[in-house]
Amino acid sequence: MKKFNLLVLAGVMCCFAVGFAAEGGAPSMEEIMKACTEAAKVGPEHMALAKYVGAWDCAVKMWMDPTQPPMESKGSEVCEMAMGGRMLVGNFTGDMMGQPFHGQSQMGYSNFPKKYWATWMDDGSTGLMYCEGTASADGKTITMMGTYDDPMSNTQDKPWKQVITLVDDDHHMFAAYDKVGTPAEYKSMEITYTRKK
């Protein structure tokens, strides 16, 4: 394991060296270590994600057709921080069209590009959804854009938008949007989270 870690560190240093060389100068070991330390630091954005840690009751609404009433269901999610406080992991349990449904989310903040990122996978698919974005000035709303493969519409790399809004310490909202970037864009999913007591 120690040997593996040293190889990884050597690889990272090589990447930095190549990057700096392309810009006209090789970095010192001190510069490399400083850049790596800054990129890995747990900051205020990661600490803000810790507000979502806990067990939640979930009220789910889904719109397949925005002109029709939503399908509604209940679920629960347990969230915890991982990777030394760098990533929020959520495990969701509920039902989808009357069938048991499980999903897992991961969410973090990358110091280098200064962006939030998130992934989602569930047992109704074998694909991974990925998106990234930024927070509002007050940090209470995080809007992310990404793509996913949608077998229902036979579409690969379908645009995806999600918005997470922190209401207070015991409530937050998740919203997802379909037909993103078109005049027909609409909210396709809404989940209201209430902290379990």
C-alpha positions in Angstrom: 0.0 0.0 0.0 2.9 2.4 0.9 4.5 1.6 -2.5 1.2 2.3 -4.2 0.8 5.6 -2.4 4.3 6.7 -3.4 3.5 5.8 -7.1 0.3 7.9 -7.0 2.2 10.8 -5.5 4.9 10.5 -8.1 2.2 10.5 -10.8 0.6 13.6 -9.4 4.0 15.3 -9.3 4.7 14.4 -12.9 1.4 15.9 -14.0 2.2 19.1 -12.2 5.7 19.2 -13.6 4.3 18.7 -17.2 1.8 21.5 -16.6 4.3 23.9 -15.2 6.8 23.0 -17.9 4.2 23.8 -20.6 3.8 27.2 -19.0 7.5 27.8 -19.1 8.9 26.6 -15.8 9.3 23.5 -13.7 7.9 23.7 -10.2 9.8 23.1 -7.0 8.9 20.3 -4.7 7.5 22.9 -2.3 5.2 24.4 -5.0 4.0 20.9 -5.9 3.2 20.0 -2.3 1.5 23.3 -1.7 -0.7 22.9 -4.8 -1.6 19.3 -3.8 -2.4 20.4 -0.2 -4.7 23.3 -1.3 -6.5 21.0 -3.8 -7.2 18.4 -1.0 -8.1 20.9 1.8 -11.5 20.5 3.5 -13.0 24.0 3.3 -16.2 25.9 4.1 -18.0 24.4 1.1 -17.4 20.9 2.4 -18.5 21.9 5.9 -21.7 23.3 4.4 -22.4 19.9 2.9 -22.4 18.4 6.4 -25.7 20.2 7.1 -27.3 17.4 5.0 -25.9 14.6 7.2 -28.7 12.6 8.9 -31.8 10.6 8.3 -34.5 12.1 6.2 -38.2 11.4 5.3 -38.7 12.1 1.6 -41.9 13.1 -0.2 -41.3 12.5 -4.0 -43.2 14.0 -6.9 -42.5 13.0 -10.5 -43.9 14.5 -13.7 -43.6 12.4 -16.9 -45.9 15.0 -18.5 -45.9 18.5 -17.1 -49.6 19.0 -18.1 -50.6 16.1 -15.8 -50.7 15.7 -12.0 -47.4 14.2 -10.6 -46.9 10.7 -9.4 -46.3 10.8 -5.7 -44.4 8.4 -3.4 -42.6 8.3 -0.1 -39.0 7.4 0.7 -36.2 7.8 3.1 -32.5 8.7 2.8 -29.5 8.5 5.1 -26.6 10.9 4.4 -23.1 10.9 5.9 -19.8 12.5 5.1 -17.0 10.4 3.7 -13.4 10.8 2.6 -12.4 12.8 5.7 -15.3 15.3 5.3 -14.7 15.8 1.6 -17.8 14.1 0.2 -21.5 13.6 1.1 -22.9 10.2 0.4 -26.6 9.6 0.4 -28.4 6.2 0.3 -32.1 6.5 -0.8 -34.8 3.8 -0.3 -38.3 4.2 -1.7 -40.5 2.9 -4.5 -40.8 3.6 -8.2 -44.1 2.8 -9.9 -44.9 0.4 -7.1 -41.5 -1.4 -7.1 -38.8 -1.2 -4.5 -36.2 1.4 -5.5 -32.7 2.2 -4.1 -30.2 4.8 -5.1 -26.9 6.3 -4.0 -25.7 9.9 -4.5 -22.3 11.4 -4.0 -21.7 15.1 -3.7 -18.6 17.2 -3.2 -16.8 20.4 -3.9 -13.6 20.5 -6.0 -11.2 23.2 -4.8 -9.3 23.3 -8.0 -12.0 24.3 -10.5 -14.1 25.7 -7.6 -17.2 23.7 -8.5 -19.7 21.5 -6.8 -20.1 18.0 -8.4 -22.6 15.2 -7.9 -23.3 11.7 -9.1 -26.3 9.4 -8.9 -26.9 5.7 -9.6 -29.8 3.5 -8.8 -31.0 -0.1 -9.2 -33.3 1.0 -12.0 -30.3 1.6 -14.3 -26.7 0.6 -14.9 -25.6 4.1 -15.8 -24.1 7.0 -13.8 -25.5 10.5 -13.8 -22.9 13.3 -13.3 -23.3 17.0 -13.0 -21.4 20.0 -11.6 -22.2 23.6 -10.8 -22.1 26.5 -8.3 -23.8 27.8 -5.3 -25.8 31.0 -4.8 -24.1 33.9 -3.0 -25.7 32.8 0.3 -24.7 29.2 -0.3 -28.3 27.9 0.2 -29.0 27.0 -3.4 -26.7 24.8 -5.5 -27.5 24.5 -9.2 -25.7 21.8 -11.3 -25.8 20.8 -14.9 -24.8 17.5 -16.4 -25.8 14.7 -18.7 -27.1 11.1 -18.5 -28.2 8.3 -20.7 -32.0 8.0 -20.9 -33.2 4.6 -22.3 -36.8 5.8 -22.0 -36.2 8.4 -24.7 -33.4 6.5 -26.4 -31.1 9.4 -25.7 -27.4 9.4 -24.8 -25.8 12.4 -23.0 -29.2 13.9 -22.3 -28.9 17.3 -20.5 -29.7 17.3 -16.8 -30.3 20.1 -14.3 -30.7 19.7 -10.6 -31.3 22.4 -7.9 -30.8 21.7 -4.2 -32.2 24.3 -1.8 -31.5 24.4 1.9 -34.6 25.6 3.6 -33.4 25.3 7.2 -31.5 22.7 9.3 -34.4 20.3 9.2 -35.7 20.8 5.6 -34.3 20.9 2.1 -35.6 20.5 -1.4 -34.3 18.8 -4.5 -35.6 19.6 -8.0 -34.7 18.0 -11.4 -35.5 19.4 -14.8 -36.2 17.8 -18.2 -35.9 19.2 -21.7 -33.1 21.4 -20.3 -32.1 24.4 -22.3 -35.2 24.4 -24.5 -38.4 26.5 -24.3 -40.2 23.3 -23.1 -38.0 22.9 -20.0 -40.0 21.7 -17.0 -39.6 20.4 -13.5 -39.7 16.6 -13.8 -39.0 15.7 -10.1 -39.3 17.3 -6.7 -38.2 15.8 -3.4 -39.0 17.4 -0.1 -36.7 16.3 2.7 -37.7 16.5 6.4 -35.2 15.4 9.0 -36.4 12.4 11.0 -36.9 13.1 14.7 
